[in-house]
Each structure stands twice: as C-alpha cells, then as structure tokens.
Amino acid sequence: MLPLTKVVVLKPLMRPRTVDPTYVIDGVVHYCVANMPGAVPITSTYVLNNAILSGPLAIANQGWKKALSNDKHLLNGLNICQGKVTYKTVADDLGYKYTETNTLLMSS
C-alpha cells in the first residue's frame, strides 16, 4: 500500500470513501480512504505522541547507547551514527561502507 503523500502519480484515482473503500479497475484492486488523522487531528496527535514518546524519553533518561541497547526497535531505527552508516540497505543503496551498530554501541 502506498500513501498518497508518497505517490507522484496515482491513476486512476477515485474519491476516497470509508464505506467499501476497494474497487477494481483493469484487474487491479485499489484501496482509497480519506486522511483519517486530518479528520481528527487532536485525537491523532495524542495517539501518535503516546505511541512514540517512550523512545525519546528513554534516550533522554538513559543516554543513546543504553537506550538503543535496551530497545531493539530504537536500535532498528538507527541509520547513521558517528558519521558511519549503520543500516545495510542505506549503505548499499548509497555506496557507503556498512558498519555494524553493535560496534558503535561497544565503543566509548
């Protein structure tokens, strides 16, 4: 699924609808719904904050090395650290040397 904000051209596109949001054109199943966070912005802000606030708080309270060592999700979100690319796909795509994250976590 591609969010419309990330798609340059999406054709054919029907008007977003919450009731029966799928339709078939030329044998391709399409799914189109309205931007729900835009419809309920205050609620979606609270939900987003509750979902992600634990990460920044862990880094602030424990320091980045300990927080990443204790939380695999934070660790998986690290792309670049100390000038080194720690996410293999990014390194491969951009032609940079890949560095294991654990190497940087163990260094002082």
C-alpha positions as CSV (number, residue, x, y, z in Angstrom):
1,M,0.0,0.0,0.0
2,L,1.3,3.5,-0.9
3,P,0.2,6.6,0.9
4,L,-0.9,9.2,-1.5
5,T,1.5,11.7,0.0
6,K,4.4,9.5,-1.3
7,V,3.0,8.9,-4.8
8,V,3.8,11.3,-7.6
9,V,1.1,9.9,-10.0
10,L,-1.6,7.5,-9.0
11,K,-4.1,6.8,-11.8
12,P,-6.9,6.0,-11.9
13,L,-7.9,7.5,-8.5
14,M,-11.5,7.6,-7.3
15,R,-12.7,9.8,-4.5
16,P,-11.7,8.5,-1.1
17,R,-14.5,6.6,0.7
18,T,-14.8,4.9,4.0
19,V,-17.7,2.7,3.1
20,D,-16.5,0.0,0.6
21,P,-13.0,1.6,0.0
22,T,-11.8,-1.1,-2.5
23,Y,-12.6,-1.1,-6.2
24,V,-11.2,-2.8,-9.3
25,I,-10.0,-1.1,-12.5
26,D,-8.3,-3.0,-15.3
27,G,-8.0,-6.1,-13.0
28,V,-6.1,-4.1,-10.3
29,V,-7.6,-3.8,-6.8
30,H,-7.4,-0.2,-5.5
31,Y,-7.9,0.9,-1.9
32,C,-8.6,4.6,-1.2
33,V,-9.7,6.2,2.1
34,A,-9.6,9.7,3.4
35,N,-6.8,11.0,5.5
36,M,-8.1,9.9,8.9
37,P,-5.6,12.0,11.0
38,G,-6.7,15.0,9.1
39,A,-10.3,14.3,10.1
40,V,-9.5,14.0,13.8
41,P,-6.3,16.0,14.3
42,I,-6.3,16.3,18.1
43,T,-7.0,12.7,18.7
44,S,-4.4,11.5,16.2
45,T,-1.8,13.8,17.8
46,Y,-2.4,12.2,21.2
47,V,-2.2,8.7,19.7
48,L,1.0,9.5,17.9
49,N,2.6,11.0,21.0
50,N,1.6,8.1,23.1
51,A,3.0,5.7,20.6
52,I,6.4,7.3,20.1
53,L,7.2,9.3,23.2
54,S,8.8,6.4,25.0
55,G,11.7,6.4,22.6
56,P,12.9,10.0,23.1
57,L,12.3,9.7,26.8
58,A,14.4,6.6,27.0
59,I,17.3,8.3,25.1
60,A,17.0,11.4,27.4
61,N,16.9,9.3,30.6
62,Q,19.4,6.6,29.7
63,G,21.7,8.1,27.1
64,W,21.6,6.9,23.5
65,K,23.8,3.9,23.8
66,K,22.0,2.3,26.8
67,A,18.5,3.2,25.3
68,L,19.4,1.5,22.0
69,S,21.0,-1.5,23.7
70,N,17.8,-2.0,25.7
71,D,15.2,-1.4,22.9
72,K,15.5,-3.3,19.6
73,H,13.0,-1.0,18.0
74,L,15.1,2.1,18.7
75,L,18.2,0.1,17.5
76,N,16.5,-0.9,14.3
77,G,15.7,2.8,13.6
78,L,19.3,3.9,13.7
79,N,20.6,4.7,10.2
80,I,23.7,6.8,10.7
81,C,25.8,7.1,13.9
82,Q,29.1,8.9,14.5
83,G,29.4,9.5,10.7
84,K,29.0,5.8,9.9
85,V,26.1,4.2,8.1
86,T,24.5,1.6,10.3
87,Y,21.7,0.5,8.1
88,K,22.8,-2.0,5.5
89,T,20.2,-1.2,2.8
90,V,21.0,2.6,3.1
91,A,24.8,1.8,2.9
92,D,24.3,-0.4,-0.2
93,D,22.0,2.0,-2.0
94,L,24.2,5.0,-1.4
95,G,27.5,3.2,-1.9
96,Y,28.8,3.7,1.6
97,K,30.6,1.3,3.9
98,Y,28.2,-0.5,6.3
99,T,29.1,-0.5,10.0
100,E,27.5,-2.9,12.5
101,T,25.6,-0.9,15.1
102,N,26.9,-3.1,17.9
103,T,30.5,-2.0,17.1
104,L,29.5,1.6,17.8
105,L,27.5,0.7,20.9
106,M,30.5,-1.0,22.4
107,S,33.0,1.8,21.7
108,S,33.4,4.6,24.2
